Amino acid sequence: MLDGNADADIAGKNCYEDEAWHAVWKAVAKYLPASKTDEHGNTIYRVEEKSGDGYEAAGSSVAEELSFG
């Protein structure tokens, strides 16, 4: 979970925050059967931000699509 603070102990982790508000994912599949793919055939992942109760957001919902190729 991103919280604005770099994770102190990242050894052996596949996902972590390496600097404020920057996520790192390792060991992510390049291709999943029946998934949406990019022009190179790599799976496109959709990243969404979810907030808890009491969080007030300005603007509209935005999702970012990423592929690891």
N, C-alpha and C positions, 0 to 999 in steps of 0.2 A: 504494500500500500504506500502510495506517495504521501509524504507528510511535510515536505519542504526541508528535510534533513537527510544528509547522506547517511546510509547505513554503515555502522562501524565494523561489523563482522560480515564480510561478503564471501569468505572462503567457502567453497563448495556449494554456494547458492546458485540457482538457475535464474532467479529474478531478484532484482534489488534496485535501490536508488543510489546511484554512484555520486551524484551531486544534487543540489536542491532542485526538485521538480523534474529530474531526468531519470527515466526508468531504463533498465537494461534487462533484456530477456535473452537467455542462452538456451541451447538445446530445443529450439522451436522447430517443428517440422516444416520443411520447405514446401511439401505438398501433402494435402489431405484429400483422399478420394471424395468426389462429389462437392468440392469446395469451389468458391469463386476464385479464379486465378487471374494473374496479370499476363502481359504479353509474352512472358517467358515461361509460363506454365506453373509459376510459384503461387501457393495459396496466399490470398489476401486476407489479413487479419483485421478485424474491426476493433478499435480501442474506444471505449466509452468511459466517461467519468460519472460515477454515481456519488451522490452526496447524502448525508444523513439528515435527519429531521432538524429543523431550525436553520439550515443553510439557505441563504438567500442568493439566488443567481441572477445576474443581469444578462440580458440577451437570450439567444435561443440555444437549443441543444446542438452540439457539434460532435461528430464522431470522426475519427481519423482512421483511414485505412492504410495498413502497412503490409509490405511483402518482404520476405527475407530471401534474397537471391544472390 
